Amino acid sequence: MSPAPFAPVPALSSLLASAGFARAFTLLVFATVFGATAIRGVAGDVTLATLVLGLCALGVGVLAARRREIELVRLAPTTLVLFVAWAGASILWSADPAASLGGWTELLAVSFLAVVIGHVRDALQTVRALGDVLRWLLGASLALEILSGILLDVPIPFLGIQGDIAALGPVQGLFGTRNVLGFVTVIALITFLVEYRTQSVRAGAAIASVVLAGSLAALSGSPTVIAVALTTGAAALALTLVRRLPAQRRSVAQVILGVGVIAAVATAYAAREALVAMVDARADFSLRTDLWTELLTYVAYRPVEGFGWFGTWSPESFPFAALNFTLGEKHASALDAYLDVLLQVGWAGLVLFLTVGALALARGWLVASERRSVVHAWAPLTLVALLTFSLFESFTLSGAGLLLLVVCAVRAGQSRSWRESLGLRMPPAPPTDAGPGVQGPPTAAG
């Protein structure tokens, strides 16, 4: 009897659908996207693009192998789909369609990888995978900073490391700039503390991780870290208080909290000059305001549709080349995600982007305030950090920031969505490998 010609196919399908492969895939995605600056510096853009596209191909295979667990209507939040579609449509009126297509391809690829993670890993498994990757990247960053600034006393240009750790910073690590390093340390602190509270790692490892992230946050010397850390800390305190209230009093507390947040944002905006002076970032703020003022003059020409989606600026394309020429700078972004979206895809795109973030935050916050496990706090606190950091950097529009935004949006949409009213079946929970003594929550719980 001749062997079946397609005998390997069931075995490959079983491998792609396995919990072990899902964990390895998630670790590889986080490592590639968070380590993109280092990969680009060592091996170039082509290598990075090849890795991402290869992961996307694996992601398609994983979803195909798990097709019985996944409802198409639940695959991604509607607002996210609309935003990606609008960004893709903007290629049609872009001044540089080829560069715009490249930027949109990155948006689509990173968003797709995040959607896959959201469907093959539950909340705790996602936190554990991110925690493992950030421990390695932050540890490697500290080691390279010590090698560059103390042992060799020379910078490492291709990694963007200036070697200033002996002077207590600022340091950049493997993330290219001090601001991005600072933000990654805030995300790492949220992740490590959730790991500690859920006892998914040993206490010693969790404490050492927190010390590592806190030390690099201080050494980064990033003024934006202070604002992001204070905002995230306030959100964590508010969430803790809401979680402790009786169920019948939470709705009133949520309304009061929402009004308070709006008032706080308005107050902070009115007192922005004083806040900037407080963190000693006036020169940095002046650079940003010059850029933002000039940028808004271009927005007035195409307020609804924008100039086309690029993500990270293409230095030779209009209007970015004109902006940098006028300012005498070499900006790679608007240093504000919201203004960057406004410039690239207009008010229509900005409304969609804000809706993606606001719905994800609202859904994630409600889930975290109602469910007992601390792991559900990770998504809303991460979103608070992302949306705050977006005021100072365009990190959320590509790479690791975009990955986190979409992962959180997918997780929130699985638990609270208009789709719940359709009575669709929930996909079964994937086998858990969350850690010693820890049972991961079901997929739809995050």
C-alpha positions in Angstrom: 0.0 0.0 0.0 1.5 3.3 -1.1 1.9 6.1 1.5 -0.7 8.8 1.4 0.7 11.7 -0.6 -0.5 14.4 1.8 0.3 12.6 5.1 2.4 15.4 6.4 -0.5 17.9 6.1 -2.4 16.7 9.2 0.8 16.7 11.3 1.6 20.3 10.1 -1.9 21.4 11.0 -1.6 19.8 14.5 1.7 21.6 15.0 0.4 25.0 13.9 -2.7 24.5 16.2 -0.7 23.4 19.2 -0.3 25.5 22.4 3.5 25.2 22.2 3.6 26.6 18.7 1.3 29.5 19.7 3.6 30.3 22.6 6.7 30.2 20.4 5.0 32.3 17.7 4.0 35.0 20.3 7.5 35.1 21.7 9.0 35.5 18.3 6.5 38.2 17.3 7.2 40.3 20.4 11.0 39.8 20.1 11.0 40.8 16.4 8.7 43.9 16.8 10.2 45.2 20.0 13.7 44.5 18.8 13.1 46.0 15.4 15.5 48.9 15.9 18.3 46.6 16.8 17.5 44.1 14.0 17.5 47.1 11.5 20.8 48.4 12.8 22.5 45.0 12.6 21.0 43.5 9.5 19.0 46.2 7.7 15.5 46.9 6.6 15.2 43.9 4.2 16.0 41.4 7.0 13.4 43.0 9.3 10.8 43.0 6.5 11.5 39.4 5.7 11.1 38.4 9.4 7.8 40.2 9.6 6.4 38.8 6.4 7.6 35.3 7.4 5.7 35.7 10.7 2.6 36.8 8.9 2.8 33.7 6.7 3.0 31.6 9.9 0.1 33.6 11.4 -2.0 32.7 8.3 -1.2 29.0 8.9 -2.0 29.3 12.6 -5.4 30.8 11.9 -6.1 28.2 9.2 -5.2 25.4 11.6 -7.5 26.9 14.3 -10.3 27.9 11.9 -13.0 25.9 13.8 -12.2 28.0 16.9 -12.5 31.4 15.2 -15.6 33.3 14.0 -14.8 35.7 11.2 -17.0 38.4 12.6 -14.9 38.3 15.8 -11.6 38.4 14.1 -10.9 42.1 14.7 -12.7 45.2 16.0 -14.8 46.9 13.4 -13.2 50.3 14.1 -9.7 48.8 13.6 -10.8 47.3 10.2 -12.2 50.7 9.1 -9.1 52.5 10.2 -6.8 50.1 8.3 -9.1 50.3 5.2 -9.1 54.1 5.3 -5.3 54.2 5.6 -5.1 51.8 2.6 -7.5 54.0 0.6 -5.3 57.0 1.2 -2.7 55.5 -1.1 -4.9 56.6 -4.0 -4.3 60.3 -3.3 -0.8 60.1 -1.8 1.9 62.2 -3.5 4.2 59.1 -3.2 2.1 56.0 -3.7 5.0 53.5 -3.5 6.2 54.8 -0.1 2.6 55.0 1.1 2.0 51.4 0.1 5.1 50.4 2.1 3.8 52.2 5.2 0.4 50.7 4.9 1.9 47.2 4.4 3.6 47.6 7.7 0.4 48.8 9.4 -1.5 45.8 8.0 1.3 43.3 8.8 1.8 44.4 12.5 -2.0 44.6 13.0 -2.5 41.1 11.6 0.2 39.7 13.9 -1.5 41.4 16.9 -4.9 39.9 15.8 -3.3 36.4 15.7 -1.8 36.8 19.2 -5.2 38.0 20.5 -6.8 34.8 19.2 -4.2 32.2 20.1 -3.1 33.5 23.6 -5.3 34.4 26.5 -4.6 37.4 28.7 -2.2 35.8 31.1 -0.3 34.0 28.4 0.1 37.3 26.5 1.5 39.0 29.6 3.9 36.1 30.3 5.2 36.1 26.7 5.7 39.9 26.7 7.3 39.8 30.2 9.9 37.2 29.0 10.8 39.1 25.9 11.1 42.5 27.7 13.3 40.9 30.4 15.8 39.7 27.7 15.7 43.0 25.8 16.1 45.2 28.8 18.8 43.0 30.2 20.7 43.1 26.9 20.2 46.8 26.7 21.8 47.3 30.2 24.7 44.9 29.3 25.4 46.8 26.0 25.2 50.2 27.7 27.8 49.0 30.3 30.0 47.6 27.6 29.8 50.8 25.6 30.0 53.4 28.3 32.2 51.7 31.0 34.2 48.8 29.6 35.0 50.2 26.1 34.1 53.8 26.5 33.0 54.1 22.9 29.5 54.5 21.4 27.9 51.8 19.3 26.5 53.8 16.4 24.7 51.1 14.5 22.6 50.4 17.6 22.2 54.1 18.5 23.9 53.6 21.8 25.8 56.8 22.8 27.7 55.2 25.8 26.7 57.7 28.4 25.8 55.4 31.2 28.9 56.4 33.2 27.4 59.9 33.4 24.1 58.3 34.5 22.5 58.7 31.1 20.7 59.4 29.0 20.8 55.8 27.7 19.0 54.3 24.7 19.5 50.6 25.0 18.3 48.5 22.0 15.4 50.9 21.3 17.1 53.7 19.4 16.1 56.7 21.5 15.8 57.5 25.2 12.1 58.3 24.9 11.3 54.9 23.3 13.4 53.1 25.9 11.6 55.1 28.7 8.2 54.1 27.3 9.2 50.4 27.0 10.3 50.5 30.7 6.9 51.7 31.7 5.2 48.9 29.7 7.7 46.5 31.3 6.9 47.7 34.8 3.1 47.2 34.2 3.8 43.7 32.8 6.2 42.7 35.6 3.9 43.9 38.3 1.0 42.0 36.8 3.2 38.9 36.7 4.1 39.4 40.3 0.5 39.8 41.4 -0.7 36.8 39.5 2.3 34.7 40.8 3.0 33.6 37.3 6.8 34.0 37.8 8.9 33.5 40.9 8.9 36.5 43.3 12.7 36.9 43.0 12.5 37.1 39.2 9.6 39.5 39.3 11.4 41.8 41.8 14.6 41.7 39.8 12.7 42.5 36.6 11.0 45.5 38.3 14.4 46.8 39.5 15.9 46.4 36.0 13.0 48.3 34.4 13.0 51.0 37.0 16.8 51.5 36.7 16.7 51.9 33.0 13.7 54.2 33.2 15.7 56.5 35.4 18.8 56.2 33.3 16.9 57.0 30.1 16.5 60.6 31.3 13.3 60.9 29.2 11.0 63.7 30.3 8.0 62.0 28.8 8.5 59.0 31.1 7.5 61.2 34.0 4.2 62.1 32.4 3.4 58.6 31.3 4.4 57.0 34.6 2.3 59.5 36.6 -0.7 59.1 34.4 -0.5 55.3 34.4 0.0 55.3 38.2 -3.0 57.4 38.7 -5.0 55.1 36.5 -3.8 52.1 38.4 -4.9 53.7 41.7 -8.3 54.6 40.3 -8.8 51.1 38.9 -7.9 49.6 42.3 -10.4 51.8 44.1 -13.2 50.9 41.6 -12.5 47.2 41.9 -12.9 47.4 45.6 -16.4 49.0 45.4 -19.6 47.0 45.7 -21.0 46.1 42.2 -24.1 48.4 42.7 -21.9 51.5 43.3 -19.4 50.9 40.4 -21.5 52.6 37.7 -21.8 55.8 39.6 -18.1 55.7 40.4 -17.2 55.1 36.7 -19.3 58.2 35.6 -17.6 60.3 38.3 -14.2 59.0 37.3 -14.9 59.8 33.6 -15.9 63.3 34.4 -12.8 63.7 36.5 -10.5 62.4 33.7 -12.0 64.9 31.3 -11.5 67.7 33.8 -7.9 66.6 34.5 -7.0 66.5 30.8 -8.5 70.0 30.3 -6.6 71.3 33.3 -3.3 69.7 32.2 -3.7 71.2 28.7 -4.4 74.7 30.1 -1.3 74.4 32.4 1.0 72.7 29.9 3.7 75.4 30.1 3.9 75.0 33.8 4.1 71.3 33.6 6.8 71.5 30.9 8.8 73.8 33.1 8.3 71.4 36.1 10.0 68.5 34.3 12.7 70.7 32.8 11.7 69.9 29.2 11.2 73.4 27.8 13.7 73.1 25.0 12.3 69.8 23.9 8.8 71.2 24.1 9.8 74.2 22.0 11.1 71.9 19.3 7.8 70.1 19.3 5.6 73.2 19.2 7.5 74.6 16.2 6.9 71.3 14.4 3.2 71.1 15.4 2.5 74.7 14.3 4.1 74.2 10.9 2.3 70.9 10.5 -1.1 72.4 11.1 -0.6 74.8 8.2 -0.3 71.7 5.9 -3.3 70.0 7.5 -5.5 73.0 6.4 -4.9 72.1 2.8 -6.3 68.5 3.2 -8.2 68.5 6.4 -10.5 65.5 5.7 -8.4 63.0 3.8 -4.8 63.9 4.6 -1.7 63.4 2.5 -1.7 59.6 2.5 -0.7 57.0 5.1 3.1 56.5 5.6 3.4 55.6 9.3 7.0 56.6 9.9 7.8 59.6 7.7 9.4 59.0 4.3 12.0 61.8 4.3 11.9 62.4 0.5 8.1 62.5 0.2 5.7 65.4 0.4 4.8 67.0 2.8 7.5 65.5 5.2 10.4 66.8 3.1 8.9 70.3 2.9 8.2 70.3 6.7 11.8 69.3 7.5 13.2 71.8 5.0 11.2 74.6 6.5 12.2 73.8 10.1 15.8 72.8 9.2 15.3 69.5 11.0 15.3 65.8 10.2 12.1 64.6 11.9 10.9 61.0 11.3 7.5 61.7 12.8 5.2 64.5 14.1 6.3 63.7 17.7 2.6 63.3 18.4 0.6 60.3 17.2 -2.7 62.2 16.9 -1.3 65.0 14.8 0.6 62.5 12.7 -2.7 60.7 12.0 -4.4 64.0 11.2 -1.6 64.9 8.7 -1.6 61.6 7.0 -5.3 60.5 6.9 -7.1 63.6 7.9 -10.0 64.1 10.4 -11.7 61.0 9.1 -8.7 58.9 10.0 -8.2 60.7 13.3 -11.8 60.0 14.4 -11.4 56.3 13.5 -8.0 56.1 15.4 -9.5 57.8 18.5 -12.5 55.5 18.4 -10.2 52.5 18.3 -8.3 53.7 21.3 -11.3 54.9 23.3 -13.4 51.8 22.8 -10.5 49.5 23.6 -9.8 51.5 26.8 -13.5 51.7 27.8 -14.1 47.9 27.3 -10.8 46.9 28.9 -11.5 49.2 31.9 -14.9 47.7 32.4 -13.6 44.2 32.2 -10.8 44.9 34.7 -13.2 46.6 37.1 -15.6 43.7 37.1 -13.4 40.6 37.1 -11.4 39.3 40.0 -8.1 38.5 38.3 -5.5 41.2 38.3 -4.3 40.1 34.8 -7.3 42.0 33.3 -5.8 45.3 34.5 -2.8 44.9 32.1 -4.8 45.9 28.9 -6.4 49.1 30.2 -3.2 50.3 32.0 -1.1 49.5 28.9 -3.6 51.5 26.8 -3.4 54.5 29.3 0.4 54.5 28.9 0.1 54.2 25.1 -2.5 56.9 24.7 -0.5 59.2 27.0 2.8 58.6 25.2 1.0 59.3 21.9 0.9 63.0 23.0 4.7 63.1 22.8 5.7 60.5 20.2 4.2 58.7 17.2 5.3 55.4 18.5 1.8 54.0 18.5 1.5 54.2 14.7 4.0 51.5 13.9 6.1 48.7 15.4 5.7 47.8 19.0 3.3 50.6 19.9 0.9 49.6 17.2 1.3 45.9 18.1 0.3 46.7 21.8 -2.6 48.9 20.7 -4.1 46.2 18.5 -3.5 43.4 21.0 -5.3 45.3 23.7 -8.2 46.3 21.3 -8.7 42.7 20.2 -8.7 41.4 23.8 -11.2 44.1 24.8 -13.4 43.4 21.8 -13.6 39.7 22.7 -15.1 40.5 26.1 -17.4 43.5 25.4 -18.7 44.0 21.9 -21.9 44.5 19.9 -21.2 40.9 18.7 -22.2 39.6 22.1 -25.8 40.4 21.2 -25.7 38.2 18.1 -25.5 35.1 20.4 -22.5 33.7 18.6 -20.6 30.9 20.2 -17.4 31.7 22.0 -14.3 30.0 20.8 -12.9 27.3 23.1 -10.0 28.3 25.3 -6.6 27.3 24.0 -4.5 24.9 26.2 -2.7 27.0 28.8 1.0 27.0 29.5 0.9 30.2 31.6 3.4 29.2 34.2 4.0 27.1 37.3 0.9 26.8 39.4 -1.1 29.2 37.3 -4.2 28.4 35.2 -4.8 30.9 32.4 -8.2 32.4 31.9 -10.2 31.5 28.8 -9.4 33.3 25.5 -12.4 35.6 25.6 -11.7 36.7 29.1 -9.0 39.2 28.3 
